């Protein structure tokens, strides 16, 4: 639905808007609209760690489901490019700080989730977690709202629960900047 609104307002396709406003603006090298991933790039494969063995139950992202995943924007990216997108969301390259603040503080929200992330710890952290159903892909981000410290994890092999994955990330974060991040 959002893609349709963007197209109607701008007179350009969703893909053209993403390329111009996000990919080119931020000089992203590893971010693509799913249907436009170059043939020279390998699709990511997800795996399950099970029974003490790596690379079990390999699964690709289903092309039909990818375009319907809420909040993903039909984008495939690397953790590094995703971090650049997060920074661009408030440094004026995609949004201004004022626009980012509005996005994260929508009056219609009923919890700390707004604009694709949760604001936590007195709004000093932005947090997002997602997994792609029926695969082993998991993404978890926890960044200070100024984007100066944090972690962006893109995993294609899972082991354990969502809380286990977050705990691993939190252990890394404790070494980055003590007493800044949360366990969840």
C-alpha positions as CSV (number, residue, x, y, z in Angstrom):
1,X,0.0,0.0,0.0
2,X,2.8,2.4,0.9
3,X,4.4,1.8,-2.5
4,X,1.2,2.8,-4.2
5,X,1.0,6.0,-2.1
6,X,4.6,6.9,-2.9
7,X,4.0,6.3,-6.6
8,X,0.8,8.4,-6.6
9,X,2.4,11.3,-4.8
10,X,5.7,11.4,-6.7
11,X,4.6,10.2,-10.1
12,X,7.5,7.7,-10.0
13,X,7.5,4.0,-9.2
14,X,8.4,2.9,-5.7
15,X,11.6,1.3,-7.1
16,X,12.6,4.6,-8.8
17,X,12.0,6.5,-5.5
18,X,14.1,4.0,-3.5
19,X,16.9,4.1,-6.0
20,X,17.0,7.9,-6.1
21,X,16.3,8.8,-2.5
22,X,18.0,6.0,-0.7
23,X,20.4,3.9,-2.8
24,X,22.0,6.7,-4.8
25,X,21.8,9.3,-2.1
26,X,23.7,7.1,0.4
27,X,26.0,5.6,-2.3
28,X,24.9,2.1,-1.2
29,X,26.7,-0.7,-3.0
30,X,24.9,-3.8,-1.7
31,X,21.3,-2.8,-1.5
32,X,18.7,-3.8,-4.1
33,X,15.0,-4.0,-4.7
34,X,14.5,-7.8,-4.5
35,X,13.4,-8.2,-8.1
36,X,16.4,-6.2,-9.3
37,X,19.2,-8.1,-7.6
38,X,21.9,-8.5,-10.3
39,X,22.4,-12.0,-11.6
40,X,26.0,-11.7,-10.6
41,X,24.9,-11.7,-6.9
42,X,24.2,-14.9,-5.1
43,X,20.9,-15.1,-3.2
44,X,21.4,-15.5,0.5
45,X,20.8,-19.0,1.8
46,X,19.7,-19.5,5.4
47,X,20.7,-22.5,7.5
48,X,19.9,-24.1,10.9
49,X,22.5,-25.1,13.4
50,X,21.2,-28.4,14.8
51,X,22.5,-31.5,16.5
52,X,26.0,-30.0,16.7
53,X,26.2,-29.5,13.0
54,X,26.2,-26.4,10.8
55,X,24.4,-25.8,7.5
56,X,21.3,-27.9,8.1
57,X,17.9,-27.3,6.5
58,X,19.0,-24.8,3.9
59,X,16.3,-22.4,2.8
60,X,16.0,-19.5,0.3
61,X,13.7,-16.5,0.8
62,X,10.5,-17.2,-1.1
63,X,10.2,-14.6,-4.0
64,X,6.4,-14.4,-3.5
65,X,6.6,-13.8,0.2
66,X,9.5,-11.3,0.0
67,X,7.4,-8.6,-1.6
68,X,4.7,-9.0,1.1
69,X,6.9,-8.7,4.2
70,X,5.6,-5.7,6.1
71,X,8.2,-3.1,6.9
72,X,11.0,-4.5,4.7
73,X,10.3,-2.3,1.7
74,X,11.1,-5.2,-0.7
75,X,14.8,-4.4,-0.1
76,X,17.7,-6.7,0.3
77,X,20.8,-5.2,1.9
78,X,24.0,-5.9,3.9
79,X,24.4,-5.0,7.5
80,X,26.9,-2.2,6.5
81,X,24.4,-0.6,4.0
82,X,21.6,-1.0,6.5
83,X,23.7,1.0,9.0
84,X,24.1,3.7,6.4
85,X,20.3,3.7,5.9
86,X,19.8,4.1,9.6
87,X,22.2,7.0,9.7
88,X,20.6,8.6,6.6
89,X,17.3,8.4,8.4
90,X,18.3,11.4,10.5
91,X,21.3,13.1,8.9
92,X,19.4,14.9,6.2
93,X,20.2,12.4,3.4
94,X,16.9,10.6,3.7
95,X,15.2,12.5,6.5
96,X,16.1,15.4,8.7
97,X,16.4,15.0,12.5
98,X,13.0,16.7,12.8
99,X,11.4,14.2,10.4
100,X,13.1,11.3,12.1
101,X,11.8,12.5,15.4
102,X,8.3,12.7,14.0
103,X,8.6,9.2,12.5
104,X,9.6,7.8,15.9
105,X,7.0,9.7,17.9
106,X,3.7,9.2,16.0
107,X,0.8,10.1,18.3
108,X,-1.2,7.2,17.1
109,X,1.2,4.6,18.5
110,X,0.3,2.7,21.6
111,X,3.8,1.5,22.6
112,X,7.4,2.5,21.9
113,X,7.2,1.0,18.3
114,X,7.0,3.6,15.5
115,X,8.6,4.0,12.1
116,X,10.1,0.5,12.0
117,X,11.9,0.4,15.4
118,X,11.3,0.6,19.1
119,X,12.7,3.6,21.1
120,X,14.0,2.3,24.4
121,X,16.0,3.5,27.5
122,X,14.5,7.0,27.6
123,X,14.6,7.2,23.8
124,X,18.4,6.9,23.7
125,X,18.3,3.6,21.8
126,X,16.5,2.4,18.7
127,X,15.9,-1.4,18.5
128,X,14.5,-3.6,15.8
129,X,14.3,-7.4,15.5
130,X,12.9,-9.4,12.6
131,X,13.0,-12.8,11.1
132,X,11.8,-14.1,7.8
133,X,9.2,-16.8,8.4
134,X,10.0,-20.4,7.4
135,X,13.7,-19.5,7.0
136,X,16.6,-19.0,9.4
137,X,17.3,-15.4,8.5
138,X,17.3,-13.1,11.5
139,X,18.1,-9.4,11.8
140,X,18.7,-7.5,15.0
141,X,19.7,-3.9,15.5
142,X,20.4,-1.9,18.6
143,X,21.9,1.5,18.0
144,X,22.1,4.7,20.0
145,X,19.8,7.2,18.5
146,X,22.7,9.3,17.3
147,X,24.0,6.1,15.5
148,X,27.4,6.4,17.1
149,X,27.4,3.1,19.0
150,X,25.6,-0.2,18.5
151,X,25.3,-3.3,16.4
152,X,23.5,-4.4,13.3
153,X,23.4,-8.2,13.0
154,X,22.2,-10.0,9.9
155,X,22.3,-13.7,10.5
156,X,21.6,-16.5,8.0
157,X,22.1,-19.4,10.4
158,X,20.2,-19.5,13.7
159,X,20.6,-21.5,16.8
160,X,18.3,-21.0,19.7
161,X,15.6,-18.6,20.4
162,X,15.1,-14.9,19.7
163,X,16.3,-14.2,23.3
164,X,19.4,-16.3,22.8
165,X,20.3,-14.3,19.6
166,X,19.7,-11.0,21.4
167,X,21.9,-12.2,24.4
168,X,24.8,-12.9,22.0
169,X,24.4,-9.4,20.5
170,X,24.1,-7.8,24.0
171,X,27.4,-9.5,25.1
172,X,29.1,-7.8,22.2
173,X,27.4,-4.5,23.0
174,X,28.7,-4.6,26.6
175,X,32.2,-4.4,25.1
176,X,31.4,-1.5,22.8
177,X,30.1,0.9,25.4
178,X,29.3,-0.4,28.9
179,X,26.0,0.6,30.6
180,X,24.5,1.9,27.3
181,X,22.5,-0.9,25.9
182,X,19.6,-3.2,27.0
183,X,19.3,-7.0,27.0
184,X,16.2,-7.1,24.9
